[in-house]
Amino acid sequence: MPEALYQIRGLTKRYGTRTVLEDLDFDIYRGECLVILGRSGSGKSVTLRQLNGLEKPEAGSVELDGTDLTRLSERELFPIRRRIAMLFQGGALFDSMNVFDNVAFPLREHTEKPEAEIAETVRHKLSQVRLKDKDVEPKMPSDLSGGMKKRVALARSLALDPEVVLFDEPTTGLDPITSATIGKLMSSIQKDLGVTSVVVTHDIPLARRVGDRIALLADGRFCFLGSWAEAEDSNDPRLRDFLAGREEDEENAA
């Protein structure tokens, strides 16, 4: 059996009277890419935020390498979060910083590396996301295409050599060709660096490209969790409809 890096047990998250996650149990294996699918508002991004302690659950545990993140204070979470990178849906680049300074930011904030070493690391990380041209370094985020913004954000997320990368809708707003390019890049980075990835997406072609296993979140729980081969053999109507992109009938659409 593969080694579980994360062990999530009884995870429950509510907002007011609305239960988004209910008694959720699952493992994330070291070195795998787990793709979480689900309809809008199903709790996919909420699940992602539990994995780096950005939000606290009402109940349950989120263990990373045996450490329960739910029991840690913000101060205690600080070193843990250095091991976990999160790529937000919009990239979250700093508009007032150029590409070089965006990627250098976590290195300057969290390490004592000299500027020469920071510059070397920044260029290495940019090369990992296929941005080797030094002409890109002085560009501002407003000068970049959507695909380039995603790649710069990915380079920044890799700056501290994380063990885990969490992707929140990494191809939102991108055309199919650029989405495929980002997916190929995500796969190569996982293979080359051996990171563990969790990807939240609606993009089925991306999910097929990068996912070792997929999970479908519905009604606060995973109605399916398994490999693509198992997904293809599943008789769960929710999974089959989601993967096929079938419309709801009007009776169930409300």
N, C-alpha and C positions, 0 to 999 in steps of 0.2 A: 504493500500500500504506500502511496506517496505520503510525504510528511506534511502535516497540517501546519501552516504558518499562522493562520487565524483559526480560532475556534469560537463560534458565536452560538450562544445558548439562551433560549427564552427571551430573545430581544423584543421588547415592546416599547413603542413610541407613540405618544398621543399629543395632539394639539387641541387643548380644550377638551371637548367631549368626543372629538374625532380620533379614532384609533387608526394610525397609518401602518404601523407594523405590529403584528400580534404573535407573540410566542414563537419568534423566528429562530430556527436552528439550521446552521450550515457551517461547513469548513471551507477554507480557501487554502489550496495546496501550494507549497513553496515552488516558485518558478512557473506556475501556470498563469493563463489568462482566463479569468471568469467574466463572462458577459452577462449583465443583468438587463433583461428585457421587461417591458411592461407598458401599459397604457399611461398616458399623461395623468399625473396626480396619483399614481399607484404607490409611490414611496421609494422609487429607485434612487433618487438623489439623497433622500433622507437616509437610506441605508448606507450610501457612500460616506455621508458625514459622520456616521457612527464609527466608521473604520479608522478615522484619525482623531476621534475625540472632539470634533467640532461641536457636537451636540451630545447631551446626556439622555439616555433612555429612561423611561419610567421603571423598567424592570429588565433583568437579564444581564448577561456578561458579554464582553467583546475582548477576547484574549489574543494578544499578539505575542508569540513566543512565550506563552505562559503568564504574561502580564495583563491583568484585566484593566483596560483603559477606562472603564466606567468608574473605577475607584480612585483614579488619580486626580490630583488638583491640577490647575492650569500650569503651575510651576513644574510639577512632576511630569506633565505631558510634553514639556518643551523638548527634552532630549529624544523622546519617542517620535515626535513629529519630524525630527531631522531624518528619520529613517523612512518617512512616508511623504511622497510628493503628490500633490493634487493638481490636476490640469482642469481648470474651470471651463465652463461652457464657452464663455467669451474670450478665454485666454488670459484676461485680467492683467494685461501689460500696463506698466506705468506710462501714461500718455506723455509725461514730462521728461521721460528718459529715452535715450536712443537705444538701439538694439543691444549694443555692447553693455551699456550700464544696466539694462534690464536683466541680462543674463548674469552680470557680475553682482547684482544686488544681494542674493542670498549668501554669496561667498564673502562679501564685505560685512554683512550683518552677523554671520554665524561662525566665521573663521578669522584667524589672524594671519592669513596668507599675505605675503608682500604683493604689491600691485603687479610685478612682473609675472609672478606665478598665477595670479588671478587672470591676467591677460591670456596666458597660455591655456588655462582651463576653459575660459570663455570660448576661445577659438576651437578648442577640441570639441566642446559641446555643440557648437554651431556646425562643425563638420559632421557630427553624428546625426544631425537632422538635415544633412545635405545642403547646408548653407556655408560653403567654404569661401565664397567670394568676400574679400574684406570690404568691398564697397557696401555691403549690407550693414556693417557694424555701426556707421554713423547715422543710419536712417532712423527716423522717428516712426512710431507705430502707425501714425496717420498716413505714412508713405507706403505702407505694406499692403499687399493683397490679403484676403482672408486666409488663404492657405499658408502664406508666409508668417502671418501673425500666429497661427497655430503652431508652426514649427519653432518659432522663437520662444513661444510659451513652453513648448516641450523641452527645448534646450535649457531654459531657466529651471524647469522642474527637475532636470537631471544634474544640475550644477553640483549638488551635495552628494552625488552618488547614492541615491535612495535604494532601499531594498524593495519598496512597494511604490507603484505609481497608480493613482486613482484617476480615471478619466471620466469626466462628466460631459456626455454628449459631444465627443471630440470632433464630429463632422457636421454639426449643426450649421446651416447657412452656407455650406460649400456645395459646389457643383459635383456631379458624380465622378468626374475624372480626378478632381482634386481630392475628393473623399477617398477614392481608391488609392491615391498616392499617400495620403496620411495613414491609411490602413496598412499599406506595405511598410511604411516607415515604423509604425508601432510594432509590427511583427518582427522586423529586423532588429530593433532596439531590444526587444524582449529576448530574442535569441542570443544577440551579441553580449548583452549585459547580464542576462540571467535574472532579471527583475521579476517580481510577482505583480501582475496587473489585474485590476478590476475595472471593467468598462461598462458604463451605463449608456445605453443608446437605443434609438428607434430604428437605426440603420441596419437592416437585415444583411445586406451585402457586406458591410463592415463586420458585423457579428460573425458571419461565416468565415471571413478572412482571418480574423485575429483570435477568435474564441476557442479555447480547448474544451471548455464546458460552458453551457448556457443555463440560466435560471430565469424562469418567468414568474414575475411577482404579480399576484392578484389577490385582492381582499386581505392584504396584510401578510400573506404567506407565499412561499414558493409553491406554485401548483406543479412545477416541473423543475428538476435540477439534474443535469446529466450531460453526457457527451452529445455531439451532433448525430452520431449513429443512433443513440437512444432516442433523440428527439424525432428523428425521421420515422422511428418505429412506434412512437407514442400515439395512443388513441385519445389523448386529452383534447377535447374540442377547442378549448381556449388556446392551447399551444398551436394546434394545426391552423386555426383561423388567423392567429397572430403572424405566424411564419408565412402564410399564404397571402396576408394582407386583405382578407375577406371582410366585406362590410357587415355590420350588424343588421339584423332585421329590425324594422321600425319598432316592434314590440319591446325589444331589449335595449334600444338605443337611448332611452330616457335616463 
